[in-house]
């Protein structure tokens, strides 16, 4: 991986005859007759607090453990290399350096474009589920896509994306995908097969598979565009029995998503609803035991985010107040299991996507025996 990236960078750098210029997206581009390369990246430095800082953990707290009251860390340090060989073939490689002493890999895929309606993509990339995850981390309206409170269990924290990530429905995986759109962009689709719950991140390690499909309609709605999307995922949860050996059982989940506006000036709204099977819990709200014949619990969650971005001063600065409300029920088969989440926030843009984002996440269980928890977050983002 490092060798491939190094060769690509060296080849572009040594191409002294190739023109170098910045595009509207601020990406740096190198062009030759045989190859087009674009370089971009982000550095995100984040600080945060957590109310899960008491020891011992109080009896009325849903915190799983005590954590430091504050932290400061590198959230993301990524270099994105996008390439185009001709009108038919393009690719992307995106390593992540936020661990300092090791390199992680996010995007690593190639794509054949046979027509606008039919493109074949293969490699490591985002599954087409959860519209909030499909938005780039440089654009997200909230600091974290989840209501992320350190020390609080994900099944307790109210978060649509927390559920989709925990249940292996969203984020990146190794797979093959067909996607395309109509010429006018009214309808787009994605259909893919992925490794699913593989123990290894770089190759398939079991017989489990996942199939995800997504369709989207886009309309003009006043000064902004309106998008409606629906997605479905079928995921194979494999297990082993003493008498019958390897067995599998699929769990099914669904998403409805709507978005009005974009990440430019003015109002912006996102709404998502996810429901289906919880692969980690049975209907009695205990850890799932497929060998014993347990049925998956039913879960549902929704999330809405609204914002309004407006310019300030005479330069490139802008402000964007943000508010998120979310609700989650990890097991609809039992009562008093819901959690509400609220996130007021503010984004301060200095130039395009270079910004300071401030959020305060609150998680409030409906169970009267559990208290609420919270986390303040601040993130500085440098983007090029």
Kinemage of the C-alpha trace (Angstrom):
@kinemage 1
@onewidth
@group {chain A} dominant
@subgroup {mainchain}
@vectorlist {calphas} color= white
{ca unk a 1} P 0.000 0.000 0.000
{ca unk a 2} L 2.738 2.473 0.983
{ca unk a 3} L 4.735 1.530 -2.116
{ca unk a 4} L 1.775 2.151 -4.417
{ca unk a 5} L 1.078 5.510 -2.823
{ca unk a 6} L 4.745 6.476 -2.939
{ca unk a 7} L 5.020 5.624 -6.629
{ca unk a 8} L 1.911 7.665 -7.397
{ca unk a 9} L 3.205 10.692 -5.512
{ca unk a 10} L 6.678 10.431 -7.057
{ca unk a 11} L 5.312 10.049 -10.566
{ca unk a 12} L 3.152 13.112 -10.167
{ca unk a 13} L 5.929 15.170 -8.613
{ca unk a 14} L 8.443 14.281 -11.306
{ca unk a 15} L 5.983 15.179 -14.048
{ca unk a 16} L 7.383 18.692 -14.283
{ca unk a 17} L 5.778 19.274 -17.641
{ca unk a 18} L 2.304 18.623 -16.251
{ca unk a 19} L 0.287 21.722 -15.330
{ca unk a 20} L -0.408 22.266 -11.629
{ca unk a 21} L -3.473 24.166 -10.500
{ca unk a 22} L -6.152 24.219 -7.814
{ca unk a 23} L -9.681 23.244 -8.689
{ca unk a 24} L -12.879 24.727 -7.237
{ca unk a 25} L -12.786 21.975 -4.593
{ca unk a 26} L -9.286 23.146 -3.565
{ca unk a 27} L -7.793 19.842 -4.693
{ca unk a 28} L -4.346 20.001 -6.275
{ca unk a 29} L -4.302 18.427 -9.703
{ca unk a 30} L -1.577 16.978 -11.915
{ca unk a 31} L -2.283 16.118 -15.526
{ca unk a 32} L -0.392 14.230 -18.182
{ca unk a 33} L -1.634 12.653 -21.382
{ca unk a 34} L -1.898 9.269 -19.686
{ca unk a 35} L -2.966 10.109 -16.153
{ca unk a 36} L -4.814 12.684 -14.079
{ca unk a 37} L -4.147 12.846 -10.327
{ca unk a 38} L -5.883 14.934 -7.680
{ca unk a 39} L -4.571 15.411 -4.148
{ca unk a 40} L -6.619 16.540 -1.182
{ca unk a 41} L -6.625 16.003 2.539
{ca unk a 42} L -7.778 16.941 5.981
{ca unk a 43} L -6.376 17.317 9.496
{ca unk a 44} L -8.872 17.278 12.355
{ca unk a 45} L -7.764 18.063 15.913
{ca unk a 46} L -10.442 17.408 18.508
{ca unk a 47} L -10.985 18.016 22.211
{ca unk a 48} L -13.858 16.730 24.281
{ca unk a 49} L -15.272 16.119 27.732
{ca unk a 50} L -17.352 13.287 29.193
{ca unk a 51} L -19.654 13.128 32.186
{ca unk a 52} L -18.643 9.453 32.602
{ca unk a 53} L -15.717 10.574 34.776
{ca unk a 54} L -16.847 9.525 38.244
{ca unk a 55} L -15.417 6.634 40.229
{ca unk a 56} L -16.995 4.432 41.167
{ca unk a 57} L -19.629 4.662 38.423
{ca unk a 58} L -22.876 5.796 40.114
{ca unk a 59} L -25.713 3.288 40.329
{ca unk a 60} L -28.012 5.536 38.304
{ca unk a 61} L -25.484 5.947 35.465
{ca unk a 62} L -25.499 4.009 32.172
{ca unk a 63} L -21.751 4.602 31.809
{ca unk a 64} L -19.907 1.323 31.306
{ca unk a 65} L -16.721 2.599 32.924
{ca unk a 66} L -14.943 5.665 34.235
{ca unk a 67} L -13.073 7.710 31.610
{ca unk a 68} L -10.911 10.859 31.846
{ca unk a 69} L -12.985 14.006 32.083
{ca unk a 70} L -11.301 15.525 29.021
{ca unk a 71} L -9.153 14.488 26.086
{ca unk a 72} L -7.291 15.971 23.119
{ca unk a 73} L -6.478 13.884 20.053
{ca unk a 74} L -6.060 13.697 16.299
{ca unk a 75} L -9.448 12.655 14.953
{ca unk a 76} L -8.454 12.307 11.298
{ca unk a 77} L -5.274 12.934 9.297
{ca unk a 78} L -5.933 11.851 5.736
{ca unk a 79} L -4.390 12.285 2.320
{ca unk a 80} L -6.735 11.583 -0.570
{ca unk a 81} L -5.301 10.591 -3.942
{ca unk a 82} L -7.852 10.366 -6.742
{ca unk a 83} L -6.860 9.293 -10.209
{ca unk a 84} L -8.311 9.006 -13.671
{ca unk a 85} L -6.685 6.953 -16.399
{ca unk a 86} L -9.220 7.648 -19.131
{ca unk a 87} L -12.946 8.304 -19.463
{ca unk a 88} L -13.644 4.763 -18.320
{ca unk a 89} L -11.330 4.081 -15.354
{ca unk a 90} L -10.856 6.046 -12.125
{ca unk a 91} L -9.697 5.204 -8.590
{ca unk a 92} L -9.132 6.568 -5.094
{ca unk a 93} L -6.660 5.800 -2.290
{ca unk a 94} L -7.074 7.398 1.121
{ca unk a 95} L -4.701 6.465 3.971
{ca unk a 96} L -5.276 7.733 7.498
{ca unk a 97} L -2.335 8.790 9.709
{ca unk a 98} L -4.177 9.749 12.898
{ca unk a 99} L -2.438 6.990 14.910
{ca unk a 100} L 0.940 8.704 14.255
{ca unk a 101} L 2.988 5.474 14.421
{ca unk a 102} L 0.855 3.423 12.018
{ca unk a 103} L -1.078 3.928 8.801
{ca unk a 104} L -4.726 2.984 8.407
{ca unk a 105} L -6.604 2.681 5.140
{ca unk a 106} L -9.991 4.175 4.409
{ca unk a 107} L -10.804 4.349 0.694
{ca unk a 108} L -9.044 2.023 -1.727
{ca unk a 109} L -11.155 1.370 -4.790
{ca unk a 110} L -11.265 1.358 -8.559
{ca unk a 111} L -14.216 1.914 -10.888
{ca unk a 112} L -15.163 1.150 -14.481
{ca unk a 113} L -17.658 3.595 -16.025
{ca unk a 114} L -19.468 1.956 -18.911
{ca unk a 115} L -22.118 4.683 -19.001
{ca unk a 116} L -23.697 7.147 -16.609
{ca unk a 117} L -26.304 4.505 -15.795
{ca unk a 118} L -23.864 1.632 -15.239
{ca unk a 119} L -20.643 1.805 -13.245
{ca unk a 120} L -18.776 -1.040 -11.560
{ca unk a 121} L -16.862 -0.262 -8.356
{ca unk a 122} L -14.679 -2.642 -6.339
{ca unk a 123} L -12.383 -2.332 -3.328
{ca unk a 124} L -12.741 -0.803 0.145
{ca unk a 125} L -15.366 1.931 0.344
{ca unk a 126} L -18.548 3.064 2.127
{ca unk a 127} L -21.563 0.817 1.996
{ca unk a 128} L -24.613 2.670 0.562
{ca unk a 129} L -26.508 2.683 3.880
{ca unk a 130} L -27.055 5.594 6.295
{ca unk a 131} L -27.216 8.927 4.484
{ca unk a 132} L -25.391 10.668 7.344
{ca unk a 133} L -22.342 8.409 6.900
{ca unk a 134} L -22.285 8.900 3.125
{ca unk a 135} L -21.552 12.598 3.719
{ca unk a 136} L -17.817 13.334 3.862
{ca unk a 137} L -16.407 13.910 7.352
{ca unk a 138} L -15.183 17.307 6.110
{ca unk a 139} L -18.809 18.395 5.573
{ca unk a 140} L -20.829 16.814 8.390
{ca unk a 141} L -23.034 19.276 10.262
{ca unk a 142} L -22.159 17.809 13.675
{ca unk a 143} L -18.699 17.126 15.076
{ca unk a 144} L -19.474 13.420 15.280
{ca unk a 145} L -22.099 11.582 13.263
{ca unk a 146} L -22.976 9.756 16.481
{ca unk a 147} L -24.017 11.054 19.875
{ca unk a 148} L -20.578 10.018 21.077
{ca unk a 149} L -20.077 10.152 24.842
{ca unk a 150} L -16.924 8.382 26.006
{ca unk a 151} L -17.686 5.681 28.544
{ca unk a 152} L -21.339 5.366 27.523
{ca unk a 153} L -22.330 2.152 25.750
{ca unk a 154} L -23.382 2.631 22.123
{ca unk a 155} L -26.614 0.737 22.723
{ca unk a 156} L -27.480 3.319 25.385
{ca unk a 157} L -26.359 6.423 23.474
{ca unk a 158} L -29.188 7.605 21.190
{ca unk a 159} L -27.707 7.647 17.737
{ca unk a 160} L -28.859 6.506 14.323
{ca unk a 161} L -25.286 6.279 13.058
{ca unk a 162} L -24.168 4.651 16.298
{ca unk a 163} L -26.585 1.815 15.550
{ca unk a 164} L -25.740 1.481 11.845
{ca unk a 165} L -22.005 1.351 12.603
{ca unk a 166} L -22.358 -1.044 15.537
{ca unk a 167} L -24.582 -3.368 13.493
{ca unk a 168} L -22.150 -3.404 10.504
{ca unk a 169} L -24.600 -1.621 8.221
{ca unk a 170} L -22.658 1.521 7.333
{ca unk a 171} L -19.111 2.807 6.939
{ca unk a 172} L -16.488 1.024 4.856
{ca unk a 173} L -16.148 -2.604 3.876
{ca unk a 174} L -14.594 -4.676 1.093
{ca unk a 175} L -17.089 -5.185 -1.682
{ca unk a 176} L -18.296 -4.854 -5.249
{ca unk a 177} L -20.986 -2.362 -6.225
{ca unk a 178} L -23.026 -1.423 -9.276
{ca unk a 179} L -24.223 2.170 -9.342
{ca unk a 180} L -25.486 4.751 -11.774
{ca unk a 181} L -27.978 7.504 -12.444
{ca unk a 182} L -30.258 8.907 -15.088
{ca unk a 183} L -28.808 11.580 -17.371
{ca unk a 184} L -30.666 14.350 -15.554
{ca unk a 185} L -29.673 13.062 -12.099
{ca unk a 186} L -33.293 12.568 -11.062
{ca unk a 187} L -32.701 8.965 -9.970
{ca unk a 188} L -29.551 7.254 -8.686
{ca unk a 189} L -29.018 3.730 -7.429
{ca unk a 190} L -26.391 1.546 -5.730
{ca unk a 191} L -26.445 -2.238 -5.347
{ca unk a 192} L -23.527 -3.992 -3.681
{ca unk a 193} L -22.232 -7.149 -2.061
{ca unk a 194} L -19.788 -6.929 0.863
{ca unk a 195} L -17.802 -9.198 3.174
{ca unk a 196} L -20.072 -8.312 6.095
{ca unk a 197} L -18.932 -9.246 9.586
{ca unk a 198} L -15.393 -10.308 8.665
{ca unk a 199} L -12.843 -10.653 11.440
{ca unk a 200} L -10.175 -9.204 9.139
{ca unk a 201} L -10.348 -5.759 7.592
{ca unk a 202} L -8.329 -6.543 4.452
{ca unk a 203} L -9.919 -9.821 3.352
{ca unk a 204} L -12.959 -12.018 3.850
{ca unk a 205} L -12.461 -14.443 6.745
{ca unk a 206} L -15.795 -16.296 6.832
{ca unk a 207} L -18.767 -17.284 4.712
{ca unk a 208} L -20.935 -14.379 5.909
{ca unk a 209} L -21.967 -11.884 3.255
{ca unk a 210} L -23.912 -8.664 3.137
{ca unk a 211} L -26.069 -7.214 0.363
{ca unk a 212} L -27.045 -3.546 0.327
{ca unk a 213} L -29.201 -1.585 -2.106
{ca unk a 214} L -30.071 2.104 -2.229
{ca unk a 215} L -32.203 4.289 -4.484
{ca unk a 216} L -32.529 8.068 -4.454
{ca unk a 217} L -34.768 10.673 -6.107
{ca unk a 218} L -33.699 14.316 -6.385
{ca unk a 219} L -35.999 17.275 -7.072
{ca unk a 220} L -35.747 21.036 -7.195
{ca unk a 221} L -37.657 22.467 -4.225
{ca unk a 222} L -37.537 26.246 -4.307
{ca unk a 223} L -33.972 27.561 -4.019
{ca unk a 224} L -32.727 24.203 -2.734
{ca unk a 225} L -32.734 20.583 -3.859
{ca unk a 226} L -34.766 17.897 -2.124
{ca unk a 227} L -33.546 14.299 -1.942
{ca unk a 228} L -35.477 11.192 -0.931
{ca unk a 229} L -33.654 7.890 -0.484
{ca unk a 230} L -34.480 4.374 0.655
{ca unk a 231} L -32.022 1.587 1.438
{ca unk a 232} L -32.151 -2.048 2.531
{ca unk a 233} L -29.469 -4.373 3.887
{ca unk a 234} L -29.421 -8.144 4.321
{ca unk a 235} L -26.542 -9.339 6.494
{ca unk a 236} L -25.528 -12.930 7.171
{ca unk a 237} L -24.748 -13.605 10.843
{ca unk a 238} L -22.790 -16.866 10.877
{ca unk a 239} L -22.496 -19.123 13.923
{ca unk a 240} L -21.399 -22.658 14.729
{ca unk a 241} L -23.334 -25.491 16.319
{ca unk a 242} L -22.041 -28.734 17.837
{ca unk a 243} L -24.335 -30.989 15.823
{ca unk a 244} L -24.647 -29.155 12.492
{ca unk a 245} L -21.391 -27.215 12.207
{ca unk a 246} L -21.412 -23.797 10.523
{ca unk a 247} L -24.835 -22.192 10.194
{ca unk a 248} L -26.043 -18.741 9.249
{ca unk a 249} L -29.035 -16.510 9.773
{ca unk a 250} L -29.755 -13.249 7.971
{ca unk a 251} L -30.865 -10.075 9.676
{ca unk a 252} L -32.606 -7.329 7.706
{ca unk a 253} L -32.543 -3.560 8.152
{ca unk a 254} L -34.056 -0.624 6.278
{ca unk a 255} L -33.475 3.103 5.946
{ca unk a 256} L -35.534 6.099 4.847
{ca unk a 257} L -33.648 9.357 4.325
{ca unk a 258} L -34.524 12.882 3.211
{ca unk a 259} L -32.394 15.989 2.751
{ca unk a 260} L -33.288 19.532 1.779
{ca unk a 261} L -30.515 21.950 0.913
{ca unk a 262} L -26.772 21.538 0.642
{ca unk a 263} L -23.602 22.545 2.458
{ca unk a 264} L -23.553 26.050 1.037
{ca unk a 265} L -25.200 29.180 2.434
{ca unk a 266} L -28.750 29.105 3.707
{ca unk a 267} L -30.921 26.519 5.430
{ca unk a 268} L -30.146 22.802 5.436
{ca unk a 269} L -32.088 19.865 6.873
{ca unk a 270} L -31.402 16.122 7.102
{ca unk a 271} L -33.803 13.458 8.352
{ca unk a 272} L -33.174 9.727 8.666
{ca unk a 273} L -35.124 6.732 9.959
{ca unk a 274} L -33.639 3.239 10.372
{ca unk a 275} L -35.502 0.142 11.539
{ca unk a 276} L -35.195 -3.629 11.431
{ca unk a 277} L -33.248 -6.314 13.299
{ca unk a 278} L -30.783 -5.785 16.128
{ca unk a 279} L -28.114 -8.482 15.568
{ca unk a 280} L -26.715 -8.126 19.111
{ca unk a 281} L -29.870 -8.610 21.192
{ca unk a 282} L -32.699 -11.135 21.410
{ca unk a 283} L -36.328 -10.232 22.063
{ca unk a 284} L -35.802 -10.602 25.827
{ca unk a 285} L -33.110 -7.890 25.573
{ca unk a 286} L -30.283 -10.297 26.334
{ca unk a 287} L -27.171 -10.960 24.199
{ca unk a 288} L -28.208 -12.930 21.114
{ca unk a 289} L -27.560 -16.687 21.091
{ca unk a 290} L -28.236 -17.935 17.572
{ca unk a 291} L -27.217 -21.492 18.437
{ca unk a 292} L -29.986 -21.582 21.035
{ca unk a 293} L -32.502 -20.427 18.434
{ca unk a 294} L -32.889 -16.810 19.571
{ca unk a 295} L -34.735 -14.377 17.343
{ca unk a 296} L -33.265 -10.950 16.657
{ca unk a 297} L -34.775 -8.075 18.605
{ca unk a 298} L -36.476 -5.300 16.655
{ca unk a 299} L -34.875 -1.862 16.754
{ca unk a 300} L -35.699 1.581 15.406
{ca unk a 301} L -34.041 4.986 15.476
{ca unk a 302} L -34.456 8.375 13.819
{ca unk a 303} L -32.439 11.553 13.600
{ca unk a 304} L -33.009 15.100 12.365
{ca unk a 305} L -30.408 17.846 11.893
{ca unk a 306} L -31.174 21.438 10.916
{ca unk a 307} L -28.736 24.285 10.282
{ca unk a 308} L -28.496 27.723 8.693
{ca unk a 309} L -25.211 28.974 7.255
{ca unk a 310} L -24.634 32.673 6.666
{ca unk a 311} L -21.637 34.843 5.795
{ca unk a 312} L -20.168 37.281 8.296
{ca unk a 313} L -17.847 40.202 7.669
{ca unk a 314} L -16.374 41.059 4.297
{ca unk a 315} L -14.123 38.006 3.894
{ca unk a 316} L -14.707 34.290 3.572
{ca unk a 317} L -15.914 33.723 7.141
{ca unk a 318} L -19.310 32.188 7.882
{ca unk a 319} L -21.317 30.982 10.850
{ca unk a 320} L -23.645 27.983 10.949
{ca unk a 321} L -25.806 27.248 14.010
{ca unk a 322} L -26.720 23.550 14.159
{ca unk a 323} L -29.228 21.537 16.148
{ca unk a 324} L -29.697 17.763 16.209
{ca unk a 325} L -32.414 15.697 17.844
{ca unk a 326} L -32.339 11.918 17.762
{ca unk a 327} L -34.219 9.011 19.315
{ca unk a 328} L -33.248 5.357 19.539
{ca unk a 329} L -34.748 2.133 20.811
{ca unk a 330} L -32.404 -0.834 20.631
{ca unk a 331} L -35.206 -3.277 21.431
{ca unk a 332} L -38.796 -2.312 20.645
{ca unk a 333} L -39.962 -5.623 22.130
{ca unk a 334} L -39.397 -4.342 25.692
{ca unk a 335} L -40.745 -1.233 27.378
{ca unk a 336} L -38.944 1.813 28.751
{ca unk a 337} L -35.880 1.222 26.599
{ca unk a 338} L -35.719 4.462 24.591
{ca unk a 339} L -33.102 7.208 24.719
{ca unk a 340} L -33.328 10.794 23.445
{ca unk a 341} L -30.342 12.770 22.257
{ca unk a 342} L -29.903 16.509 21.722
{ca unk a 343} L -26.962 18.338 20.173
{ca unk a 344} L -26.814 22.142 19.941
{ca unk a 345} L -23.788 23.372 18.042
{ca unk a 346} L -22.051 26.055 16.026
{ca unk a 347} L -19.658 25.923 13.085
{ca unk a 348} L -17.286 28.832 12.431
{ca unk a 349} L -15.899 28.768 8.885
{ca unk a 350} L -12.680 30.644 8.202
{ca unk a 351} L -12.276 29.666 4.551
{ca unk a 352} L -14.389 27.097 2.706
{ca unk a 353} L -14.126 23.854 4.731
{ca unk a 354} L -11.500 25.162 7.162
{ca unk a 355} L -13.480 25.604 10.361
{ca unk a 356} L -13.951 25.338 14.113
{ca unk a 357} L -16.939 23.200 15.130
{ca unk a 358} L -18.481 23.209 18.613
{ca unk a 359} L -21.052 20.647 19.863
{ca unk a 360} L -22.610 19.615 23.143
{ca unk a 361} L -24.129 16.117 23.085
{ca unk a 362} L -26.803 15.122 25.607
{ca unk a 363} L -28.135 11.570 26.058
{ca unk a 364} L -31.319 11.206 28.107
{ca unk a 365} L -32.794 7.716 28.757
{ca unk a 366} L -36.560 7.466 29.266
{ca unk a 367} L -35.865 4.976 32.077
{ca unk a 368} L -36.325 7.020 35.260
{ca unk a 369} L -33.670 4.971 37.053
{ca unk a 370} L -30.945 6.224 34.701
{ca unk a 371} L -29.568 9.748 34.626
{ca unk a 372} L -28.542 11.636 31.513
{ca unk a 373} L -24.953 11.962 30.293
{ca unk a 374} L -23.263 14.622 28.172
{ca unk a 375} L -20.117 15.514 26.239
{ca unk a 376} L -18.804 18.853 24.941
{ca unk a 377} L -16.693 18.701 21.778
{ca unk a 378} L -14.549 21.127 19.836
{ca unk a 379} L -12.875 20.308 16.540
{ca unk a 380} L -10.492 22.344 14.384
{ca unk a 381} L -10.421 21.246 10.753
{ca unk a 382} L -7.785 22.104 8.172
{ca unk a 383} L -8.805 21.101 4.665
{ca unk a 384} L -7.018 21.248 1.355
